[in-house]
């Protein structure tokens, strides 16, 4: 796998206490890019990922009581 130029820029912005939103067309590797950055970081065991295509994840995000 090739390391993307964008990956270097995003690595500097991850884990700064702010939300980071990656947008783009379908099927271009947004999730893969984010997971590569997460898995190569020292924080990988502290990260929770949600997939809003998954009904259970979507419900967790919709329920303010959890």
Buried (B, 14 or more C-beta within 10 A) or exposed (E): EEEEEEBEEBBEEBBEEEEEEEEEEEEEBBEEBBBBBBEEBEEEEEBEEEEEEEEEBEEEEEEEEE
